[in-house]
Amino acid sequence: SLGQVDAFVSHSWGDDGTCKMAALRDWASEFEAAHGRRPTVWLDKGSIDQTSVAADLAGLPLYLLGCRSLLVLVGNTYGSRLWCVME
């Protein structure tokens, strides 16, 4: 339900996965220390059908609204990716 997800994770697929995972783990550890529980996150790969992305794009504003915060994992290609900038 809306507002129940702690963070919408925005990232570029072109950036280093190991670095993004390390940043996500660091953020999650800080979140858990502050809130006493693990965070819930919205990840595009698990929530948007990757074989039919265009069909699910219309739901993006709702996915964002359903999250309490936006977690941006910035790497070298993030700013050049229109999808990332749009989020």
N, C-alpha and C positions, 0 to 999 in steps of 0.2 A: 504494500500500500504506500501511497505517497508520503514522503517524509520519513520513511523507516530505514532507508539506506544511508549509511554514514558518509560515503564519498563516491562521486562519479570520478573514475580514473581516466584522465585524458592523456594520451601519449601518441607518439608517432611509431608506426611499425618499423620505420627505417632506422630507429635509434637502437643502441646496444641493449639487448635484452637483459644481460647480466647487471648492467648499471641500473636499469629501470627496476629490476627485481630487488636489488639492494636498497634503493630509495624507498620502494614500497614497504619492504620489511622494516626499515628504520621508522617510517611514518606509523606503521601498524604498532610497533613496539611503544612508541610515544603515546599513541592513542590508548592502547591498553593500560599503560601506566596511569594515564589521566582519568580514564573512565571505568577501570576495573573489569573490562571485557574486551574481547576481540572485535574489531570493526567489521562492518559489512560494507562491501564495495560493489559498484556496478562496473563490469568489464565488458567492452564491446564484443569481444570474441565469443563470450558465453551468452550474450543477450541479443545479438543481431545475427541473423542467418547470413553467414559469410558467402553463400552461393547466390544470395538474393538481397544484397545490401540495399539497393534502391527501394525495395518494398518496405524495408524497416526504417528507413531514414525519417519518414513522417513522424515516427514515434520518438525521435531524439529529444524534442523539447519536453515531452512527458518524462522521459528517463532522467533528464536533468532536473526537472521539478521534483521528482521523487527522491532526490538526494539532498542531504543536509549541507553538503559542501562539495567543492570541486577540487580534486587533487591533480595537479598538473606535473607530469614527469617530463621535464624538458631535457632534450638532448640536442645533438647537432642539427637534426633535420626538422625538429618540431615547428619552428617558425615558418618554414617553407611549405608546410603541408596545409592545404586549404581546409581539409577536414578538421585538423587540430585547431586552426584559427577560428573556424566556425563554432566549435564547441565553446 
